[in-house]
Amino acid sequence: MPTVTLNRAEFEKLVGKSIPDAQLRDRISYLGTDLDELTKSEIKVEIFPNRPDMLSEQGFARAFSSFIGVKTGLREYAVKKSNHKVIVESSVKAVRPYTACALVKGLRFDDEKIKEIIQIQEKLHITYGRNRKKVAIGVYPFEKIQTPIRFKALAPKDIRFRPLESSKEMSGLQVLSSHPTGKDYGHLLEGKPKFPLFVDANDQILSMPPIINSHEVGKIGLDTRDVFIECSGFDYSVLSTCLNMIVTALADMGGEIYSMEIEMYGKKMVSPDLSATPLAFDLGYLSKRLGIELSEAQVKELLGKMGHGYSKGKALVPSYRADVLHPIDLAEDIAIAYGYENIPEVIPKVSTIGAEKPFTIFCRKVSDILAGVGLLECKTYHITNKDYQTTLMNCSVPLISLSNALNKEFSVLSAWNIPLLLEVLRSNKHHEYPQHIYSLGSIFKKGQSDTGVVEQERLACLLCSEQADYTRSKQILDYLFRMIGVEYSIIAAEHPSFIAGRIGRVVVKGKKVAYIGEISPQVLSNWELDVPVSGFELNLSELFDVI
């Protein structure tokens, strides 16, 4: 969890009262955060990932002030209209398509406030922004910028500007290869034909998101009074919420929020939108979930202690809260405001006995049997890549792709587990042989379910040594089935990952539950293995159903 360091004097000023150490320790913990350290000048707290709005001094003080009853209810922030505009060009659509923007004027910066802005930006980058992939944030001195501002993309060779804290101009590719921040986040633009840019009306480059601001027009100083803020990424609602966290924090610093018109792909919108989101709830639902009877008046009071508004049976959720999506989230907030310590401890009037699932017992027994004959269990990832599952295995299998894959290496769900064990063998060639390993893991395929994806448990077993062949793998399989008391047969089969004539299909009560055989030389070569490998993959889910 991210840790933020708060200036205690500034924090107490924002809260609206001085708070004794004992009360601070107690209330911070019950707010749903962990207190790391408390001194006369600083407060260090760990913020849970579901509350990124508390990553700033202003956001944390706002939440804490409501929680202890000093300033309760929904905070209202005025947004004044400006005549400034941001134009999103179509060239950026394939790279980083969306942005949410705002102006905050009338700020008075000192070193402490500049540190606060840097902390807000970096903590949001790491957490809510998923290391800048989901959201990248830019803050600029507006006095140096001419509008309209354009968000566009150019080829890396056509980009030249001086990055923040750099002594010279660089091209787009030089920023990625030479600038420290470019080295850290260059993978987010690597391989892209064009890089995104914010450019003002005078063609000054403000920044190259999600990497770095310009040194000339992208650096806040003590003389800065007005700032331009942009959040760029792939989901406008996410960017809008992130922007709201920042502008409300700056407003609590004494700034005035101004909106900007954004022209984006033929549509016009106004940003930021700080209106609260109504969320309906049912009193009976909340009382049942929490195990306490609550009246409407109590719920209104408790919602106010968590910074929410209330109107006509609906909670008014602040625009900067990213974690409230469902009435269950309101139930959690109400429980925090009510105080978990105040909820009576009650033994449920339910007569049940907890028990381990039979299938779990079965899988553990299978694992114990294989460990008993000297095989080493491996734990592998469920997420892998297409090359491992198909190309290197010299076969084609249907795969479930991830819609939000971070890279090609981890982009699909595993459809079978033998490739995962071959990767283990390839990574351990420097160790002595024999290497006899197995794994129990889930595989995923399309099928009838709520998600359209069916998950099954499979056992993969590989023997890797000069003597590894079909016979030795069958001996392991024979022992396994004998120990679990199941009879089976093997019929002839073909599979491009195995040697022809040295592969079979395992059948139990008419159900095909496994492949067994020797891995083909071509597949071994693909995996850079020089030692024979044989083994089997057994569908434990289907076997358990059959027996």
Sequence and secondary structure as in RCSB ss.txt:
>XXXX:A:sequence
MPTVTLNRAEFEKLVGKSIPDAQLRDRISYLGTDLDELTKSEIKVEIFPNRPDMLSEQGFARAFSSFIGVKTGLR
EYAVKKSNHKVIVESSVKAVRPYTACALVKGLRFDDEKIKEIIQIQEKLHITYGRNRKKVAIGVYPFEKIQTPIR
FKALAPKDIRFRPLESSKEMSGLQVLSSHPTGKDYGHLLEGKPKFPLFVDANDQILSMPPIINSHEVGKIGLDTR
DVFIECSGFDYSVLSTCLNMIVTALADMGGEIYSMEIEMYGKKMVSPDLSATPLAFDLGYLSKRLGIELSEAQVK
ELLGKMGHGYSKGKALVPSYRADVLHPIDLAEDIAIAYGYENIPEVIPKVSTIGAEKPFTIFCRKVSDILAGVGL
LECKTYHITNKDYQTTLMNCSVPLISLSNALNKEFSVLSAWNIPLLLEVLRSNKHHEYPQHIYSLGSIFKKGQSD
TGVVEQERLACLLCSEQADYTRSKQILDYLFRMIGVEYSIIAAEHPSFIAGRIGRVVVKGKKVAYIGEISPQVLS
NWELDVPVSGFELNLSELFDVI
>XXXX:A:secstr
  EEEEEHHHHHHHHTS   HHHHHHHHHHTT EEEEE SSEEEEE  TT GGGSSHHHHHHHHHHHTTSS S  
   EEEEEEEEEE GGGTTTS EEEEEEEES    HHHHHHHHHHHHHHHHTTTTTTTSEEEEEEEGGG  SSEE
EEEE GGG EE BTT SS EEHHHHHHHSHHHHHHGGGTTT SSEEEEE TT  EEEETTTEEBTTTS   TT  
 EEEEEEES HHHHHHHHHHHHHHHHHTT EEEEEEEEETTEEEEE     EEEE  HHHHHHHHTS   HHHHH
HHHHHTT EEETTEEEE TT SS  SHHHHHHHHHHHH GGGS     S        HHHHHHHHHHHHHHHTT 
EE    SEE HIIIIITTTS    EE TT SBTTB EE S SHHHHHHHHHHTTTS S EEEEEEEEEEEE SSS
SSEEEEEEEEEEEESTT  HHHHHHHHHHHHHHHT   EEEE   TTEEEEEEEEEEETTEEEEEEEEE HHHHH
HTT  S EEEEEEEHHHHHHH 
